[in-house]
């Protein structure tokens, strides 16, 4: 089996056709238009590629994510949250969050300028959102991702102060759940996501969950520009 080469008007194949090696590679080509990205995320697919590659589309098996009914904050993080003076906001500066995520990953080139422009366009359509962590006027941490109904597909996070990205994650989990969110998708397993409480999930289970929740809506107040901590 080989990945599908996408023309601009060709729909995605089923994620179940993704390769086992490399794990999850499904399709190659097309563009990063808002319509293409929305179709991807609505079907459990995401782009991930380097500057010297065409657009590569993935749906790995297993995925990793967090059922918000099981979200917990460990004691050390609770202690940090009680003492910190950092502030946390939602949708206050999406462009700066994605730019900082890109700048602090000098060994990874997948958040290139085309990706940055594409996700800013999604943000303007209210499908991509950011969480910011502030030390005074300085952005010291944050995350961004794409909303699919009651599921939030996390894309990347960064921090320049200890625990800033963890603070963004845990407070966003609470905030999203309070407004009707049910699941945070982390896409590909790594030690940091495991440390946040995410667990591996079979792709088909994830797709079933996504199909169940993608047509539902969380409270619109979730995404209003606001301070949540």
ZISUL-V865257 format. One record per backbone hydrogen bond with DSSP energy under -1.0 kcal/mol. NH is the residue of the N-H (numbers start at 1). CO is the residue of the C=O. E is the energy in kcal/mol with one decimal. If there is no record, write none. Layout:
NH:CO:E
NH:CO:E
//
This chain:
4:26:-2.1
6:28:-3.2
10:7:-1.8
17:14:-2.3
18:15:-2.0
19:25:-2.9
24:19:-3.2
25:22:-1.8
26:57:-3.1
27:57:-1.4
28:4:-2.9
29:55:-2.9
37:33:-2.6
38:34:-2.7
39:35:-2.1
40:36:-2.1
41:37:-2.7
42:38:-2.4
43:40:-1.5
44:41:-1.5
45:40:-2.4
46:58:-2.0
48:56:-2.3
53:50:-2.0
57:27:-2.8
58:46:-2.9
59:24:-2.2
63:201:-3.2
65:199:-2.2
66:184:-2.6
68:182:-2.2
70:67:-2.4
71:68:-1.1
78:74:-2.4
79:75:-2.4
80:76:-2.1
81:77:-2.6
82:78:-1.7
83:79:-1.3
84:80:-2.5
87:134:-2.3
89:132:-2.4
90:226:-2.6
91:130:-2.8
97:93:-1.9
98:94:-2.2
99:95:-2.1
100:96:-2.4
101:97:-2.4
102:98:-1.9
103:99:-2.5
104:100:-2.0
105:102:-1.4
108:105:-1.7
112:110:-1.6
116:112:-2.6
117:113:-2.4
118:114:-2.1
119:115:-2.6
120:116:-2.1
121:117:-1.9
122:118:-1.7
123:119:-2.3
124:120:-2.1
126:123:-1.9
127:122:-2.6
129:145:-2.3
131:143:-2.6
132:89:-2.5
133:141:-2.7
134:87:-3.2
135:138:-2.7
138:135:-1.8
140:133:-2.8
141:133:-1.0
142:158:-2.0
143:131:-1.9
144:156:-1.9
145:129:-1.9
146:153:-2.3
147:127:-3.3
148:151:-3.3
150:213:-1.4
151:148:-1.9
152:183:-2.4
153:146:-3.3
154:185:-2.4
155:144:-2.7
156:144:-1.4
158:142:-2.3
160:140:-2.9
161:140:-1.0
164:161:-2.1
167:163:-2.6
168:164:-2.1
169:165:-2.4
170:166:-2.7
171:167:-2.2
172:168:-2.0
173:169:-2.6
174:170:-2.0
175:171:-2.4
176:172:-3.5
177:173:-2.3
178:174:-2.2
179:175:-1.0
180:177:-1.7
181:176:-3.1
182:150:-2.8
183:150:-1.2
184:66:-2.4
185:152:-2.7
186:64:-3.2
188:186:-1.8
194:190:-2.0
195:191:-2.0
197:194:-1.5
198:193:-2.0
199:65:-3.1
201:63:-2.0
206:202:-2.3
207:203:-2.9
208:204:-2.4
209:205:-2.3
210:206:-3.0
211:207:-2.6
212:208:-1.7
213:209:-1.6
214:210:-2.2
216:213:-1.2
219:179:-2.7
222:219:-2.3
223:220:-1.4
226:90:-1.3
228:88:-2.6
229:88:-1.4
//
